[in-house]
């Protein structure tokens, strides 16, 4: 009998082996079968789930799934799903497919979308063409859709039809020439602005949804904009007592002036006898030659007594011919920001406004921000705001930090009081604005806004909340804040692994998770209720959990005073859970290298998990790899880890061609699904399917030794994989992009241990790169070089420490290159200038090295054009296949491609 079972098992496993062998290898041509999940939305009761499947290179298909009946509705070209609050209706857009969209754009015709309404409990449907914006009222009684203007409409007017659909009576009402509209949160009123031809009938209107009567709140030959309710940012508990105030800007452009001169209109007691307040730029205390700006956001204070607004200096338009004016940018050493930054930020700076406040009852204007204090934030505090002045600390070397002096600003008087100098790491304010938390030196300092008093609230803790392992040589950041407790007495902050509760008076500091540090599990608070700003410590806290060395993930429950209670903790990666608004149902993703991040539902304790999507069932047809963690130590004694992808047909003891892919810390990607997509990275699912090992190691950098640190780690890791019998020592390749591109370029010049190297968008010459510009931001590279990713050290420049720069500079060592390599770079790269790739190519070519440069015109730091992405994916794999698997080299590798033989040049 035992022998019979043995043969049955043998047949079974042989069958599995045969099945694995029969699976197809994944190729670029198969990528179009894979889809991402996008645009997810759960109904408030948790009984419906909407999501779009987005295939590579193709159009979305929206899916509407019933979690009770398992019915599934598929909607081609659908997007932006939304549910009514009462769970009775579902709405979405449809648009022309990609092919039709391109035709319309080429013909310079508008690409319009249609808004669809679908009843979840009946067969009723309704749609609105040329839809621009749609929204349900919170009570689920109305659906409003603002349309785009018809093609032949007057181009001067901005108004279009607003369709208001009664979901009970199934009746549509059309309001004409609407520009903006908004329901109040309790759904009793609909406010809208009108802009009609010749401004006839323009104004602000209020529609009562109880009797469908309309009030004209204000009308004039003017443009009305920035419509705002007082309950716009309020919580549900506040809805009954809010939604009775409206604000809007009213004004007209003047041809000779740059800024529109606006009036602020405020309407109060909308459910009673309406009161109207007006603020103009001639009001008391309003600064001369300034206007109320439509470029600034207007919003009500939390108590409804004041309005925040933006003001801007008026300017006369310059009416001159550009042909008669010199086009010159004056780069001056005294500029606060280098000219390239000013150019990139030109539109933002043009639209910048200074913060101000209008007190409604007192009819009083107060300016809050000016040239001496440009930035004043919003807050729920009834009296004060926090301002920051970064002007004393502006520097080209700032990278990853934004130092500033902090001020308390009185919104009633405009009085400014500095309460702290030089804060580089702010953690933000309490939900009510009473407290502001920031890092000063290594302490967490709490500023009591009311009392104008600072307290070191971390003094009683046995740990420092500054992340001392932060990898860059500037002020280390804190680990962050979990939240403020509902009793108003404590704040919960993160440490490396545990959560700590710090008393606001500095009297106590308690590790509330207790076991994180000992077990090296990182706990973080998860808030499932977006309506809750505070942490209620009387209830159990939901915590996410991540194992630093195991890479396990899951969730724990914490009752204060007890140790965390395990809910689920698995060898996979969990996405952030989302709770259905009105039910105890969770929605989340789970993934591993093998398992696509499909969606699951469960109860609040993560029991009874149910998979509700299956985005890529075709994966079962393909040979796929698997992953394991590998620990290793570099020559400096650093304990490190990497994630190793094994080939689909992996045989124990067999050494395989290997590709290293690296950046900084990579082992935390251990459970990341390898999605085959069109881009400029190697996809490990593809390479594993085709017989490769892929290793992603963690790298620890020493200050001033970016290249040599990486060289140490990568060679140490390679030696360990060879020793363990995984890697074929004669067939190991490297691939890195951007910062990884620098590392691969440096390693290229230091060792012949690797068979071939592919480097993408690489900084290759540290001395010229030091003075290069980020094209996308305009900033000079001094910051990233000294205190940022390159980590040369503050004040370490090519002139003060030339020996260090030459030691770490790939270009300085080009004559040492013995390895074939391939460079990828886009000519419009906004992070690493294309000339960096060109420098390395030209130097290597001059030295007679085996180098190929794939230069993609008009592409940025990462390839964006699908045809280019496919091209590089194909060429990169051919390159590795030739060098690491001894496959024949294609013609482009052997002979190159003359410019006039480019297919692109021959195409129409």
C-alpha positions in Angstrom: 0.0 0.0 0.0 2.8 2.3 0.9 4.6 1.5 -2.4 1.3 2.4 -4.3 1.2 5.8 -2.5 4.8 6.4 -3.4 4.1 5.9 -7.1 1.1 8.1 -6.9 3.1 10.9 -5.4 5.9 10.3 -7.9 3.5 10.6 -10.8 1.9 13.7 -9.2 5.3 15.5 -8.8 6.5 14.4 -12.2 3.3 15.9 -13.6 4.0 19.1 -11.9 7.4 19.2 -13.3 6.1 18.5 -16.8 3.5 21.2 -16.4 6.2 23.7 -15.3 8.3 22.7 -18.2 5.4 23.3 -20.6 4.7 26.8 -19.3 5.7 29.5 -21.7 8.6 31.8 -21.1 7.5 35.4 -20.7 8.5 37.7 -23.6 8.0 41.4 -24.4 5.3 40.4 -26.8 3.2 39.0 -23.9 3.2 42.2 -21.9 0.0 43.4 -23.5 -1.9 40.6 -21.6 -1.1 42.1 -18.2 -3.3 44.7 -16.5 -3.0 47.0 -13.6 -5.8 47.8 -11.2 -6.7 51.5 -11.1 -9.5 53.8 -10.0 -10.8 51.7 -7.1 -13.9 52.6 -5.2 -16.0 50.8 -2.6 -19.7 51.6 -2.0 -20.4 53.1 1.5 -22.1 49.9 2.6 -19.2 47.8 1.3 -21.5 45.6 -0.9 -20.1 46.9 -4.2 -16.6 47.4 -5.5 -15.6 49.3 -8.6 -12.2 49.1 -10.3 -10.6 49.6 -13.7 -8.3 47.1 -15.4 -5.7 49.0 -17.4 -3.9 46.7 -19.8 -0.4 47.6 -21.0 -0.7 49.9 -24.0 -4.5 49.6 -24.1 -7.7 51.2 -22.8 -9.3 50.8 -19.4 -12.3 48.6 -18.7 -14.2 49.6 -15.7 -15.6 46.8 -13.5 -18.5 47.0 -11.1 -18.7 44.0 -8.9 -21.4 43.0 -6.4 -19.9 41.4 -3.4 -23.2 39.7 -2.5 -24.4 38.2 -5.8 -20.9 38.2 -7.4 -22.4 39.8 -10.5 -19.9 41.7 -12.6 -20.6 44.5 -15.0 -17.8 45.4 -17.5 -17.7 48.9 -18.9 -15.3 49.6 -21.8 -13.4 52.9 -21.6 -15.0 53.7 -18.2 -13.3 55.8 -15.5 -13.8 57.8 -12.3 -16.3 55.5 -10.5 -18.4 56.9 -7.6 -21.3 55.8 -5.5 -24.1 57.7 -4.0 -24.0 57.9 -0.2 -27.2 55.9 0.1 -25.7 53.0 -2.0 -28.5 53.2 -4.6 -26.6 54.7 -7.5 -23.3 54.4 -9.3 -21.8 56.9 -11.7 -18.8 57.0 -14.0 -17.4 58.5 -17.2 -16.7 57.0 -20.6 -14.4 58.5 -23.1 -13.3 57.7 -26.7 -10.6 55.0 -26.9 -7.0 55.9 -27.4 -7.2 55.6 -31.2 -10.2 57.9 -31.4 -8.7 60.3 -29.0 -5.5 60.6 -31.1 -7.6 61.2 -34.2 -9.6 64.0 -32.5 -6.5 65.6 -31.2 -4.9 65.6 -34.6 -8.1 67.1 -36.1 -7.9 69.7 -33.2 -11.4 68.7 -32.0 -12.4 68.4 -28.4 -12.2 65.0 -26.7 -15.4 64.9 -24.6 -16.6 62.3 -22.1 -20.0 61.1 -21.2 -21.3 60.9 -17.6 -23.3 57.8 -16.8 -25.7 57.1 -14.0 -26.6 53.5 -13.1 -29.1 52.3 -10.5 -27.7 49.5 -8.4 -31.1 48.0 -7.5 -33.0 48.4 -10.8 -32.3 48.7 -14.6 -32.6 52.5 -14.6 -29.9 54.4 -16.4 -29.3 58.0 -17.4 -26.4 59.7 -19.2 -25.1 63.2 -20.0 -22.8 63.9 -22.9 -19.9 66.4 -22.9 -19.6 66.0 -19.2 -16.9 68.0 -17.4 -17.7 67.3 -13.7 -20.2 65.2 -11.8 -21.1 64.8 -8.1 -23.8 63.2 -5.9 -25.4 65.2 -3.1 -24.5 63.7 0.2 -28.1 62.7 0.9 -28.2 60.6 -2.3 -31.2 62.5 -3.7 -29.5 64.4 -6.5 -26.8 63.9 -9.2 -25.3 67.0 -10.8 -23.3 67.1 -14.0 -21.7 70.2 -15.4 -21.2 70.0 -19.2 -18.6 71.4 -21.4 -19.6 74.2 -23.7 -20.6 73.2 -27.3 -17.9 73.5 -30.0 -19.7 76.5 -31.6 -20.4 78.4 -28.3 -19.2 81.9 -27.6 -15.5 81.5 -26.6 -15.7 84.6 -24.3 -18.2 83.1 -21.9 -17.3 80.3 -19.5 -20.7 79.1 -18.6 -22.3 75.8 -19.7 -25.3 73.7 -18.9 -25.6 72.1 -15.4 -27.8 69.1 -15.4 -29.4 68.4 -12.0 -31.0 65.0 -11.9 -33.6 64.1 -9.2 -32.8 60.5 -8.3 -36.2 59.9 -6.7 -38.5 61.3 -9.4 -36.0 60.5 -12.2 -36.4 64.1 -13.6 -33.6 66.3 -15.0 -33.5 70.0 -14.6 -31.0 72.1 -16.7 -29.5 75.3 -15.4 -27.8 77.4 -18.1 -24.5 79.2 -18.3 -23.1 77.7 -15.0 -19.4 78.0 -14.3 -19.1 76.6 -10.7 -21.5 74.7 -8.5 -21.5 73.2 -5.1 -23.8 71.4 -2.7 -23.6 72.2 0.9 -22.6 69.2 2.9 -26.1 68.6 4.4 -27.6 68.7 0.9 -30.2 71.4 1.5 -28.8 74.0 -0.9 -27.1 74.1 -4.3 -25.0 77.2 -5.0 -23.9 78.1 -8.5 -22.4 81.0 -10.5 -23.4 82.0 -14.0 -21.4 83.5 -16.8 -23.5 84.2 -19.9 -23.0 86.0 -23.2 -22.2 89.7 -22.7 -22.4 89.0 -18.9 -26.1 89.4 -19.0 -27.6 87.5 -16.1 -24.2 86.8 -14.4 -24.3 86.3 -10.7 -24.4 84.0 -7.7 -27.5 81.9 -7.2 -28.8 79.6 -4.5 -31.2 76.8 -5.2 -33.2 75.4 -2.3 -33.4 71.6 -2.8 -36.5 71.3 -0.6 -38.8 73.3 -2.8 -36.6 74.0 -5.9 -36.9 77.8 -5.4 -33.9 79.9 -6.5 -32.5 83.1 -4.9 -30.4 85.6 -6.7 -27.7 86.4 -4.1 -25.9 88.8 -6.3 -25.9 89.8 -10.0 -23.8 92.1 -12.0 -21.9 92.5 -15.3 -18.9 90.8 -13.6 -17.2 87.4 -13.4 -18.0 85.3 -10.3 -15.5 82.7 -9.2 -13.9 80.7 -6.3 -17.3 79.7 -4.9 -16.8 78.3 -1.3 -19.2 77.0 1.4 -18.3 77.3 5.1 -18.7 73.5 5.5 -16.3 72.6 2.7 -13.7 71.0 5.1 -16.0 70.1 8.0 -16.7 66.7 9.5 -20.0 65.0 9.4 -20.8 65.9 13.0 -20.5 69.6 12.1 -22.8 69.5 9.0 -26.1 70.2 10.8 -24.8 73.5 12.2 -22.8 74.6 9.0 -23.6 75.0 5.4 -25.3 78.4 6.0 -22.5 80.7 4.7 -21.2 81.2 1.2 -18.2 83.2 -0.2 -17.4 84.2 -3.7 -15.1 86.6 -5.6 -16.6 89.0 -8.1 -14.6 91.1 -10.5 -13.6 92.0 -14.1 -10.3 92.1 -15.9 -9.0 95.5 -17.0 -6.9 95.5 -20.3 -4.2 97.8 -18.9 -3.7 95.9 -15.6 -2.2 92.5 -15.0 -4.3 91.5 -12.0 -8.1 91.3 -11.9 -9.5 93.6 -9.2 -12.0 91.5 -7.2 -14.5 92.0 -4.4 -15.1 89.4 -1.8 -18.8 88.7 -1.2 -19.8 86.8 2.0 -23.4 85.6 2.5 -24.5 84.4 6.0 -27.7 83.0 7.5 -28.7 81.5 4.2 -31.6 79.6 5.9 -32.9 82.9 7.5 -32.7 86.5 6.6 -29.6 86.6 4.4 -26.8 88.9 5.5 -24.2 90.2 2.9 -20.7 91.4 3.7 -18.4 93.0 1.1 -14.6 93.4 1.2 -12.9 95.5 -1.5 -9.3 96.7 -1.9 -10.5 100.1 -0.6 -11.5 98.7 2.8 -9.7 99.8 5.9 -6.1 98.5 6.4 -6.0 97.0 2.8 -2.5 97.6 1.4 -2.2 100.2 -1.3 -1.9 98.9 -4.9 -3.0 95.4 -3.9 -6.0 93.4 -5.0 -8.0 90.5 -3.7 -6.6 87.8 -5.9 -8.5 85.1 -7.7 -5.2 83.2 -7.8 -5.5 82.6 -4.0 -7.8 80.1 -2.3 -10.6 81.4 -0.2 -11.8 79.4 2.8 -13.8 79.8 5.9 -12.2 79.5 9.3 -13.3 76.5 11.4 -15.5 78.6 13.5 -17.1 80.3 10.5 -16.2 83.8 11.8 -13.4 84.6 9.3 -12.3 83.9 5.8 -8.7 83.2 4.6 -7.9 84.8 1.2 -4.9 85.8 -0.9 -3.9 89.3 -1.9 -1.5 90.3 -4.7 0.2 93.5 -5.9 -1.4 95.1 -8.9 0.8 95.7 -11.9 0.4 97.5 -15.2 0.6 95.4 -18.4 3.7 96.0 -20.5 2.7 96.6 -24.0 5.8 96.4 -26.1 6.9 94.3 -29.1 9.2 91.5 -28.1 11.2 92.2 -31.3 12.4 95.5 -29.8 13.5 94.0 -26.4 16.6 92.1 -25.6 16.0 88.5 -24.4 18.5 88.1 -21.6 18.5 86.4 -18.2 20.8 88.1 -15.8 22.4 85.5 -13.5 23.6 87.3 -10.4 25.5 86.0 -7.4 23.2 87.8 -5.0 20.0 86.2 -6.3 18.1 84.4 -3.6 17.3 81.6 -6.1 19.4 80.8 -9.1 17.9 82.1 -12.5 17.1 78.5 -13.6 15.0 78.0 -10.5 13.3 81.3 -11.1 12.5 80.3 -14.7 11.1 76.9 -13.7 9.0 78.5 -11.0 7.9 81.5 -13.0 4.2 80.4 -13.3 4.1 79.5 -9.6 5.7 82.8 -8.6 3.3 84.7 -10.9 0.4 83.1 -9.1 1.8 83.6 -5.6 -0.5 85.4 -3.2 0.0 86.7 0.4 -2.2 85.3 3.1 -4.8 87.6 4.6 -7.9 87.3 6.8 -11.4 88.9 6.7 -13.4 88.9 9.9 -17.0 88.8 8.9 -18.9 90.1 11.8 -16.4 93.0 12.5 -16.1 93.7 8.7 -12.3 93.8 9.3 -9.4 93.0 7.0 -6.0 91.8 8.4 -2.9 91.2 6.4 -1.0 88.1 7.7 1.9 87.6 5.2 4.2 90.1 3.7 7.8 90.3 2.3 9.2 89.7 5.8 7.1 86.6 6.4 5.8 85.2 3.1 4.4 81.9 4.2 1.5 81.6 6.7 -0.3 78.3 6.9 -4.0 77.5 7.6 -5.2 76.2 10.9 -8.3 75.4 12.8 -7.2 77.6 15.7 -9.6 80.5 16.1 -6.9 83.1 16.7 -3.5 82.0 15.5 -1.6 80.7 12.5 1.9 79.4 12.1 4.2 81.3 9.7 7.7 80.3 8.5 10.5 82.5 7.2 13.1 80.6 5.2 14.9 83.7 3.8 17.8 83.6 6.3 18.7 80.0 5.2 18.2 80.0 1.5 21.1 78.1 0.0 21.9 76.1 -3.2 23.1 73.3 -0.8 19.7 72.8 0.8 18.6 69.3 -0.2 15.9 67.3 1.5 15.5 70.0 4.2 13.8 73.4 4.3 15.2 75.4 7.3 13.1 78.3 8.5 12.3 80.5 11.5 8.9 79.9 13.0 6.3 82.6 14.0 3.0 82.8 15.6 0.7 85.1 13.7 -2.4 86.7 15.2 -5.2 86.7 12.7 -7.1 89.4 14.5 -4.2 91.9 14.6 -1.6 90.6 12.2 1.0 90.6 15.0 3.9 88.3 14.3 6.0 86.7 17.1 9.0 84.6 16.4 9.1 81.5 18.7 11.9 79.5 17.2 15.0 79.9 15.1 16.3 77.5 12.4 13.8 74.6 12.3 14.7 72.1 9.6 12.3 69.3 10.6 8.7 70.3 11.5 6.1 67.6 12.3 3.1 69.9 12.1 0.2 71.0 14.3 -2.5 69.3 16.3 -5.9 69.0 14.7 -7.3 72.0 16.6 -4.2 74.1 16.0 -3.4 74.4 19.7 0.0 72.8 19.5 2.9 72.7 17.0 5.5 70.0 17.1 9.0 70.2 15.6 12.5 68.8 16.0 15.2 71.0 17.6 18.6 69.5 17.9 17.7 65.8 18.9 14.6 66.8 20.9 10.9 66.9 20.0 9.8 70.3 21.0 6.1 71.2 21.5 5.0 74.8 21.1 1.8 75.7 22.9 0.3 78.3 20.6 -2.1 79.7 23.3 0.5 80.0 26.0 3.4 81.0 23.8 5.5 78.3 25.5 7.9 75.5 24.4 8.3 72.1 26.1 10.8 69.3 25.4 8.3 66.5 25.4 10.9 63.8 24.5 13.1 64.4 27.6 11.6 61.5 29.6 12.1 59.0 26.8 15.0 56.5 26.9 15.4 56.9 23.1 16.0 59.7 20.6 13.3 60.1 18.0 15.8 61.3 15.4 16.4 58.7 12.8 20.2 58.3 13.3 20.4 55.7 10.5 19.1 58.2 7.9 21.5 57.8 5.0 22.2 61.5 4.1 24.7 63.8 5.8 22.3 66.6 6.9 20.0 67.0 9.9 18.5 63.6 10.5 14.7 63.5 10.4 12.4 62.3 13.1 10.5 59.0 12.4 7.2 60.9 12.2 4.0 61.4 14.1 1.2 58.8 14.5 -1.4 61.3 15.8 -2.7 63.3 18.7 -4.8 61.7 21.4 -8.5 62.6 21.8 -8.1 63.5 25.5 -5.8 66.4 24.5 -3.0 65.3 26.8 -0.6 63.3 24.6 0.9 62.9 21.1 1.9 59.5 19.8 5.1 59.5 17.7 7.0 56.8 15.8 10.4 55.4 16.8 12.3 53.0 14.6 10.1 50.1 15.5 7.8 51.1 18.3 5.2 53.8 19.0 5.7 56.1 22.0 3.1 58.2 23.8 4.6 61.5 24.9 2.7 63.7 27.4 2.2 67.3 26.1 3.5 68.7 29.4 6.7 66.7 29.1 6.0 64.7 32.2 5.9 61.2 30.8 7.1 59.1 27.8 5.9 55.6 27.3 6.6 52.9 24.8 3.1 51.7 24.0 3.9 48.8 21.6 6.7 47.4 23.8 7.8 44.5 21.6 8.8 46.2 18.3 12.5 46.9 19.1 13.1 43.4 20.5 11.5 41.6 17.6 12.6 44.1 15.0 9.0 44.6 13.8 8.1 48.1 12.7 4.7 49.2 14.1 2.7 52.1 12.6 -0.7 53.4 13.4 -3.4 52.9 10.8 -6.4 55.3 10.8 -9.4 53.7 9.1 -11.7 56.7 9.6 -11.0 59.8 7.6 -13.5 61.7 9.7 -11.5 61.2 12.8 -8.6 63.6 13.4 -7.7 62.3 16.8 -6.6 58.9 18.2 -9.1 57.6 20.7 -6.9 55.7 23.1 -10.0 54.2 24.8 -10.5 52.0 21.7 -8.1 49.4 20.3 -5.6 50.9 17.8 -5.0 49.2 14.5 -1.3 48.8 13.7 0.5 47.8 10.6 3.5 45.6 11.1 6.7 45.0 9.0 9.5 42.6 9.9 12.8 44.3 9.2 14.6 41.0 8.4 11.8 38.6 7.7 9.9 41.0 5.3 6.7 39.7 6.8 3.8 42.1 6.9 0.4 42.3 8.6 -1.6 44.0 11.3 -1.9 44.0 15.0 -4.5 45.4 17.5 -3.3 47.4 20.4 -5.3 48.1 23.6 -3.3 50.7 25.5 -1.5 49.1 28.5 -1.2 45.7 26.8 1.1 44.2 24.2 0.0 44.3 20.6 -2.3 41.4 19.6 -1.6 39.7 16.3 -4.4 39.8 13.8 -2.5 38.7 10.7 1.2 38.5 9.9 2.3 36.7 6.7 5.1 36.3 4.3 3.7 38.8 1.8 3.1 42.5 1.4 -0.2 44.2 2.4 -1.5 47.4 0.9 -3.0 50.0 3.2 -6.6 48.9 4.1 -9.6 51.0 3.3 -12.7 50.7 5.4 -16.1 51.0 3.8 -17.7 54.2 5.0 -20.7 52.7 6.7 -19.8 49.1 7.3 -17.1 47.0 9.1 -15.7 45.8 5.8 -12.1 46.3 4.8 -10.6 46.4 1.3 -6.9 45.9 0.7 -4.3 44.3 -1.6 -1.9 41.4 -0.9 1.1 40.7 -3.1 4.3 38.6 -3.4 6.7 38.2 -6.3 4.4 35.5 -7.6 1.0 37.0 -6.6 -0.3 40.1 -8.3 -1.7 42.7 -5.8 -5.3 41.8 -6.3 -8.0 43.1 -3.9 -9.4 41.3 -0.9 -12.1 42.0 1.6 -12.3 41.0 5.2 -13.8 42.0 8.5 -12.0 44.5 10.7 -9.8 41.8 12.3 -8.7 40.6 8.8 -10.5 37.2 9.3 -12.6 35.7 6.5 -10.5 37.2 3.7 -12.1 37.0 0.3 -10.3 37.7 -3.0 -12.5 39.9 -5.2 -10.3 40.7 -8.2 -8.3 38.5 -10.6 -6.5 40.9 -12.8 -4.0 38.6 -14.5 -5.3 35.0 -14.7 -3.1 34.4 -17.8 0.0 34.3 -15.5 -0.6 30.7 -14.8 0.4 29.9 -18.4 3.9 31.3 -17.9 7.0 30.1 -16.2 7.5 32.3 -13.2 10.3 32.6 -10.7 10.3 32.9 -6.9 12.2 34.8 -4.3 14.3 34.2 -1.2 16.2 36.5 1.1 20.0 36.3 1.2 22.1 37.7 4.1 25.6 38.8 3.4 28.4 41.0 4.9 30.5 43.6 3.1 34.2 44.0 3.7 33.5 46.8 6.2 31.5 44.4 8.4 28.1 45.8 7.5 25.3 43.2 8.0 23.3 43.4 4.8 20.5 41.7 3.0 19.2 41.3 -0.5 16.3 39.7 -2.3 17.2 37.0 -4.8 14.9 36.1 -7.7 15.3 32.5 -8.7 14.6 31.3 -12.2 11.3 29.5 -13.0 13.1 26.2 -13.5 15.6 26.6 -10.7 17.6 23.6 -9.9 19.4 23.4 -6.5 23.2 23.5 -6.9 23.1 24.9 -10.5 24.8 28.2 -11.1 22.9 30.7 -13.2 23.6 33.8 -15.2 22.9 36.7 -12.8 21.8 40.3 -13.1 22.3 42.7 -10.2 19.8 45.6 -9.9 20.4 48.1 -7.2 19.9 51.7 -5.9 20.0 52.0 -2.1 17.9 49.8 0.1 16.2 47.2 -2.1 15.4 44.2 0.2 12.1 45.8 1.2 10.9 45.0 -2.3 11.2 41.3 -1.5 7.4 40.8 -1.8 6.9 43.3 -4.7 5.1 41.7 -7.6 7.2 42.0 -10.8 4.6 43.6 -13.2 5.6 43.3 -16.8 5.2 46.8 -18.1 6.6 49.0 -20.7 9.3 51.2 -19.2 13.1 51.4 -18.9 13.7 48.8 -16.1 14.5 45.1 -16.2 11.4 43.1 -15.2 12.5 40.3 -13.0 9.5 38.2 -13.9 10.7 38.2 -17.5 14.3 37.5 -16.8 13.5 34.8 -14.2 11.1 33.2 -16.8 14.1 33.1 -19.2 16.6 31.5 -16.9 18.2 34.4 -15.0 18.9 35.0 -11.4 18.3 38.6 -10.3 19.7 40.0 -7.0 18.7 43.3 -5.4 21.0 44.1 -2.5 20.9 46.8 0.2 23.7 49.3 0.1 25.2 51.2 3.0 27.2 54.3 1.9 30.0 56.1 3.7 30.2 59.8 3.6 32.6 60.9 0.9 32.7 57.4 -0.6 29.6 56.9 -2.7 31.3 54.8 -5.4 33.7 52.8 -3.3 30.9 52.0 -0.9 28.8 50.6 -3.7 31.7 48.7 -5.2 32.3 47.1 -1.8 28.7 46.0 -1.4 28.2 44.7 -4.9 31.4 42.7 -5.1 30.8 41.3 -1.6 27.3 40.3 -2.6 28.5 38.7 -5.9 31.2 36.7 -4.0 28.5 35.4 -1.6 26.1 34.4 -4.4 29.0 32.6 -6.1 30.0 30.9 -2.8 26.4 29.8 -2.2 26.3 28.2 -5.6 23.6 30.5 -7.1 25.6 32.6 -9.5 27.7 31.6 -12.5 30.9 33.6 -11.7 31.7 34.1 -15.4 28.2 35.5 -16.2 27.2 38.3 -13.9 25.8 41.6 -15.2 24.9 44.9 -13.6 22.0 47.3 -14.3 21.3 50.6 -12.5 19.4 53.7 -13.4 20.0 57.3 -12.2 21.7 57.0 -8.8 22.1 53.3 -9.6 23.5 54.5 -13.0 26.3 56.4 -11.2 27.1 53.3 -9.2 27.2 51.0 -12.2 29.3 53.5 -14.1 31.8 53.7 -11.2 32.0 49.9 -10.7 32.6 49.6 -14.4 35.9 51.4 -14.0 37.0 49.5 -10.9 36.7 45.8 -11.6 36.4 43.2 -14.4 34.4 40.9 -12.2 31.2 41.5 -14.2 30.6 40.3 -17.7 28.6 43.4 -18.9 27.0 46.5 -17.5 23.9 48.5 -18.5 23.7 52.0 -17.0 20.7 54.3 -17.4 20.6 58.1 -17.1 23.9 58.0 -15.1 25.8 60.9 -13.4 29.2 59.9 -14.8 31.4 62.9 -14.0 31.1 64.1 -10.4 33.1 67.3 -11.1 30.9 68.5 -14.0 27.8 67.1 -12.4 28.4 69.2 -9.3 27.7 72.4 -11.3 24.9 70.9 -13.5 21.3 71.9 -13.2 18.2 69.8 -12.6 16.3 70.7 -15.7 13.0 69.8 -14.1 13.4 72.0 -11.0 16.2 74.4 -12.0 18.2 73.8 -8.9 21.9 73.3 -9.0 23.4 70.0 -7.9 25.4 71.4 -5.0 22.8 70.1 -2.5 22.5 66.5 -3.8 26.3 66.3 -4.2 27.2 67.5 -0.7 24.4 66.6 1.7 22.1 64.5 -0.5 22.3 61.3 -2.3 25.9 61.5 -3.4 26.9 62.3 0.2 30.3 63.9 -0.4 29.8 65.9 2.8 28.9 69.5 3.6 31.5 71.9 2.2 33.2 69.1 0.2 33.6 70.6 -3.3 35.7 69.7 -6.3 38.1 72.5 -5.4 38.5 71.8 -1.7 38.7 68.0 -2.0 39.8 67.3 -5.5 41.4 64.0 -4.5 38.1 62.7 -3.1 36.2 63.7 -6.2 38.7 62.1 -8.5 38.7 58.9 -6.5 34.9 58.6 -6.7 34.6 59.9 -10.3 33.9 57.3 -13.0 35.3 59.6 -15.7 38.6 59.8 -13.9 39.1 56.0 -14.3 37.9 55.5 -17.8 41.2 54.0 -19.0 40.7 51.1 -16.5 37.5 49.9 -18.2 37.7 46.3 -19.3 33.9 45.5 -19.4 31.5 46.0 -22.3 28.7 48.4 -21.4 25.6 50.0 -22.6 24.4 53.5 -21.8 20.7 54.7 -21.9 19.9 58.4 -21.8 17.1 60.7 -22.9 18.2 64.0 -24.4 15.5 65.9 -22.4 16.5 64.4 -19.0 15.4 66.8 -16.3 17.3 65.2 -13.5 20.7 64.0 -14.9 21.7 66.0 -18.0 22.1 64.0 -21.2 25.7 65.3 -21.5 26.6 63.1 -18.6 25.9 60.0 -20.6 27.6 61.5 -23.6 30.7 62.3 -21.6 31.2 58.7 -20.6 30.5 57.4 -24.1 32.9 59.9 -25.8 35.7 59.1 -23.3 35.2 55.4 -23.5 35.0 55.5 -27.3 38.3 57.6 -27.4 40.0 55.0 -25.2 38.8 52.2 -27.5 36.4 50.6 -25.0 33.4 48.5 -26.0 30.5 50.9 -25.5 27.1 51.5 -27.0 25.0 54.6 -26.3 21.3 54.4 -26.7 20.2 58.0 -26.9 16.5 58.7 -27.1 15.6 62.2 -28.4 13.1 64.3 -26.4 12.9 61.7 -23.6 13.2 62.5 -20.0 14.8 60.9 -17.0 12.6 57.8 -17.7 11.4 56.8 -21.1 7.7 57.8 -21.6 7.0 57.0 -25.2 5.7 53.4 -25.4 7.6 52.7 -28.7 10.8 53.8 -27.0 10.1 51.8 -23.9 9.5 48.6 -25.9 12.7 49.3 -28.0 14.9 49.6 -24.9 13.3 46.6 -23.2 14.1 44.6 -26.3 17.7 45.9 -26.7 18.5 45.5 -23.0 17.5 41.9 -23.0 19.3 41.2 -26.2 22.4 42.8 -24.7 22.2 40.6 -21.5 21.3 37.5 -23.5 24.4 37.9 -25.7 26.9 38.6 -22.9 25.5 36.4 -20.2 23.9 33.5 -22.2 26.1 33.5 -25.2 23.3 34.1 -27.7 24.1 35.6 -31.1 24.5 39.4 -31.0 21.9 41.3 -33.1 23.2 43.6 -35.9 22.7 46.8 -33.9 25.2 45.5 -31.3 27.7 44.3 -33.9 27.6 47.2 -36.4 25.4 50.0 -34.9 22.6 51.8 -36.8 23.6 54.7 -39.1 21.4 57.7 -38.7 20.0 57.6 -42.2 19.0 54.0 -41.7 16.9 54.7 -38.6 13.4 53.5 -39.2 12.1 56.6 -37.4 13.8 58.8 -40.0 12.1 56.9 -42.8 8.6 56.9 -41.3 6.0 59.5 -42.3 
